[in-house]
Amino acid sequence: MKRSGPLLTLLAGLLVGLFMLSLNATTGEKTTSSSVQESPSTKASPSPAPTRTTPSPSPSPSKVPVPDADYAGRTDDDSSAIAVSLRDGRAIAYFCDGRDKESWLKGDVEDDGTMKLTAKDGSKLNGTLKEGKRISGTVDIGGGHYTFTADKAIKPSGLYRATATVRDAKFDGGWIVLKDGSQVGILKKDGKPSPAPEIDPETGVVTVDGQQLTARPVTP
């Protein structure tokens, strides 16, 4: 009877071992490494690449139109006078020596103030408006070449013209009133030029062959 004690102890140990094995198989517990894998949602996402923005071009400066104004002056040799009237980017000019040489010219004015005016008689004027204060340039007329400067005119200084028929005679006159009050003009009677009588600078009235005509400011 004393020999059954160790045997019972061995059997009891085997039963406990079998019970533990059957318990692990039933619960499915693992005794492997306890390392934890990161789920996809916990992985750091790469930072998006910075978006390149193309700078918008700077707006081009708006063009400033040439201001409307009148200009009058003399040629550099003091032989003739010239007047220019600017309106809405157009120009009309009158060249006159006060005796028998004259020309009416017209054309466009560029945004930079330059102008190339022409006349039916072939005359040409090339000028440049400088700071809105004066026009400098040249006139080619009748084989002559003239340089001139015409300052900004303040009324009554400027350019005037009168056309009318008096006693079956056709009159066409042009006048330049300068800033010192002096006048240079030509009056044609049936196409024949002669020095023009002075106009009243305030009213433009002039007497021709006993009849009153009115010379009016000229604009393009």
C-alpha positions as CSV (number, residue, x, y, z in Angstrom):
1,M,0.0,0.0,0.0
2,K,2.9,2.4,0.6
3,R,4.0,2.1,-3.1
4,S,0.7,3.5,-4.5
5,G,1.5,7.1,-3.3
6,P,4.1,8.0,-5.9
7,L,2.1,6.4,-8.6
8,L,-1.0,8.4,-7.7
9,T,1.1,11.6,-7.7
10,L,2.4,10.8,-11.2
11,L,-1.1,10.2,-12.5
12,A,-2.4,13.4,-11.0
13,G,0.4,15.3,-12.7
14,L,-0.4,13.8,-16.1
15,L,-4.0,14.7,-15.8
16,V,-3.2,18.3,-15.0
17,G,-1.0,18.5,-18.1
18,L,-3.6,17.0,-20.4
19,F,-6.2,19.4,-19.0
20,M,-4.0,22.4,-19.7
21,L,-3.3,21.2,-23.3
22,S,-7.0,20.8,-24.0
23,L,-7.8,24.3,-22.5
24,N,-5.3,26.0,-24.9
25,A,-6.7,24.2,-27.9
26,T,-10.2,25.2,-27.0
27,T,-9.5,29.0,-26.4
28,G,-7.1,29.3,-29.4
29,E,-4.7,31.5,-27.4
30,K,-1.2,31.9,-28.9
31,T,1.9,32.0,-26.9
32,T,4.0,33.5,-29.8
33,S,5.6,36.9,-30.1
34,S,3.5,39.8,-28.5
35,S,4.6,42.3,-31.2
36,V,1.7,44.5,-32.5
37,Q,1.3,45.2,-36.2
38,E,0.2,48.7,-37.3
39,S,-3.2,48.8,-39.0
40,P,-3.3,50.6,-42.4
41,S,-5.2,53.5,-40.8
42,T,-2.4,54.1,-38.3
43,K,0.4,54.4,-41.0
44,A,1.5,57.9,-41.6
45,S,0.4,59.3,-45.0
46,P,3.0,61.0,-47.1
47,S,2.7,64.8,-47.2
48,P,1.2,66.1,-50.5
49,A,3.6,67.9,-52.8
50,P,3.2,71.7,-52.7
51,T,1.1,73.1,-55.5
52,R,3.0,75.4,-57.8
53,T,1.0,78.6,-58.6
54,T,1.8,80.5,-61.7
55,P,1.9,84.3,-61.0
56,S,-0.7,86.2,-63.0
57,P,0.9,88.7,-65.4
58,S,0.9,92.3,-64.2
59,P,-1.7,94.4,-66.0
60,S,-0.3,96.6,-68.7
61,P,-0.5,100.3,-67.9
62,S,-3.5,101.9,-69.5
63,K,-2.7,104.3,-72.3
64,V,-3.3,107.9,-71.6
65,P,-4.9,109.7,-74.6
66,V,-3.3,112.9,-75.9
67,P,-5.3,115.8,-74.3
68,D,-7.3,118.2,-76.5
69,A,-5.6,121.5,-76.8
70,D,-4.4,124.2,-79.3
71,Y,-0.9,125.3,-80.0
72,A,0.6,128.3,-81.8
73,G,4.1,129.6,-82.6
74,R,6.6,130.6,-85.2
75,T,9.2,128.9,-87.3
76,D,12.8,129.1,-85.9
77,D,13.8,131.5,-88.7
78,D,10.8,133.7,-87.8
79,S,9.6,133.8,-91.3
80,S,6.2,132.1,-90.8
81,A,3.7,131.1,-88.2
82,I,2.1,127.7,-87.4
83,A,-0.9,126.6,-85.4
84,V,-2.0,123.1,-84.5
85,S,-5.3,122.0,-83.0
86,L,-5.7,118.5,-81.3
87,R,-9.0,116.8,-80.7
88,D,-9.7,113.1,-79.9
89,G,-6.4,111.9,-81.3
90,R,-6.7,113.9,-84.5
91,A,-4.8,117.0,-85.5
92,I,-5.2,119.9,-88.0
93,A,-2.4,122.4,-88.6
94,Y,-2.0,125.6,-90.6
95,F,1.3,127.0,-91.9
96,C,1.3,130.6,-93.1
97,D,3.9,133.2,-94.0
98,G,1.3,136.0,-94.0
99,R,1.9,136.8,-97.7
100,D,1.3,134.1,-100.2
101,K,2.5,130.7,-98.8
102,E,0.1,128.6,-96.7
103,S,-1.0,125.0,-96.2
104,W,-3.7,123.2,-94.2
105,L,-2.5,119.8,-92.9
106,K,-4.2,117.0,-91.0
107,G,-3.6,113.5,-89.6
108,D,-3.6,111.3,-86.5
109,V,-1.7,111.9,-83.2
110,E,-0.1,108.8,-81.7
111,D,-0.3,108.0,-78.0
112,D,3.3,109.0,-77.5
113,G,2.4,112.5,-78.9
114,T,4.1,112.1,-82.3
115,M,2.2,113.2,-85.5
116,K,2.7,113.0,-89.2
117,L,0.4,115.4,-91.0
118,T,-0.1,115.9,-94.7
119,A,-1.8,118.3,-97.1
120,K,-3.4,117.9,-100.5
121,D,-0.6,120.2,-101.9
122,G,2.1,117.7,-100.8
123,S,3.2,119.6,-97.7
124,K,4.2,117.5,-94.6
125,L,4.5,118.2,-90.9
126,N,6.4,116.0,-88.5
127,G,5.9,117.0,-84.9
128,T,6.1,115.8,-81.3
129,L,4.0,116.9,-78.4
130,K,6.3,117.5,-75.3
131,E,4.8,117.2,-71.9
132,G,1.5,118.7,-73.2
133,K,3.2,122.1,-73.2
134,R,4.5,122.6,-76.8
135,I,4.8,120.9,-80.2
136,S,8.2,120.9,-81.9
137,G,8.9,119.7,-85.4
138,T,9.4,120.4,-89.0
139,V,7.3,121.5,-92.0
140,D,8.2,120.8,-95.6
141,I,6.3,123.0,-98.0
142,G,6.9,124.3,-101.5
143,G,10.5,123.1,-101.5
144,G,11.3,124.8,-98.2
145,H,12.1,123.1,-94.9
146,Y,11.2,124.8,-91.7
147,T,11.7,123.9,-88.0
148,F,9.2,125.3,-85.5
149,T,8.0,125.4,-81.9
150,A,4.4,126.0,-81.0
151,D,3.4,126.6,-77.4
152,K,0.1,125.7,-75.8
153,A,-2.4,128.4,-76.7
154,I,-4.7,130.2,-74.4
155,K,-7.7,131.9,-76.0
156,P,-7.9,134.1,-78.0
157,S,-4.6,132.7,-79.2
158,G,-5.1,129.9,-81.7
159,L,-6.2,129.0,-85.2
160,Y,-9.2,130.6,-87.0
161,R,-10.8,130.4,-90.5
162,A,-13.5,132.1,-92.4
163,T,-15.1,131.2,-95.8
164,A,-17.8,133.1,-97.5
165,T,-19.0,134.4,-100.8
166,V,-19.3,138.2,-101.0
167,R,-20.7,139.9,-104.2
168,D,-20.0,136.7,-106.2
169,A,-16.4,136.5,-105.0
170,K,-15.3,133.5,-103.0
171,F,-13.2,134.3,-99.9
172,D,-11.2,131.8,-97.9
173,G,-9.1,133.1,-95.0
174,G,-6.9,131.6,-92.3
175,W,-5.5,133.3,-89.2
176,I,-3.0,132.4,-86.5
177,V,-3.3,134.5,-83.3
178,L,-0.1,134.3,-81.3
179,K,0.2,134.6,-77.5
180,D,1.6,138.2,-77.8
181,G,-1.6,139.2,-79.7
182,S,0.0,139.5,-83.1
183,Q,-1.7,137.9,-86.1
184,V,-0.5,136.1,-89.2
185,G,-2.9,135.2,-92.0
186,I,-3.7,134.9,-95.6
187,L,-7.0,135.8,-97.3
188,K,-7.7,134.3,-100.7
189,K,-10.2,136.0,-103.0
190,D,-11.2,133.6,-105.8
191,G,-8.0,131.7,-105.1
192,K,-5.6,134.7,-105.2
193,P,-3.7,135.1,-101.9
194,S,-3.0,138.3,-100.1
195,P,-2.2,139.3,-96.4
196,A,-5.3,138.9,-94.4
197,P,-6.9,141.9,-92.5
198,E,-6.9,141.5,-88.7
199,I,-9.8,139.8,-87.0
200,D,-11.3,140.8,-83.7
201,P,-9.7,138.2,-81.4
202,E,-12.7,138.2,-79.1
203,T,-15.4,137.9,-81.7
204,G,-13.6,136.7,-84.8
205,V,-15.2,139.5,-86.8
206,V,-13.3,140.8,-89.9
207,T,-14.4,143.2,-92.6
208,V,-13.9,142.1,-96.2
209,D,-14.9,144.3,-99.1
210,G,-17.2,146.3,-96.8
211,Q,-18.8,143.1,-95.5
212,Q,-18.4,141.6,-92.1
213,L,-17.3,138.0,-91.9
214,T,-16.7,135.9,-88.8
215,A,-13.6,133.8,-88.4
216,R,-14.2,130.8,-86.2
217,P,-11.8,128.6,-84.2
218,V,-10.7,125.5,-86.2
219,T,-10.7,122.0,-84.8
220,P,-10.2,118.6,-86.5
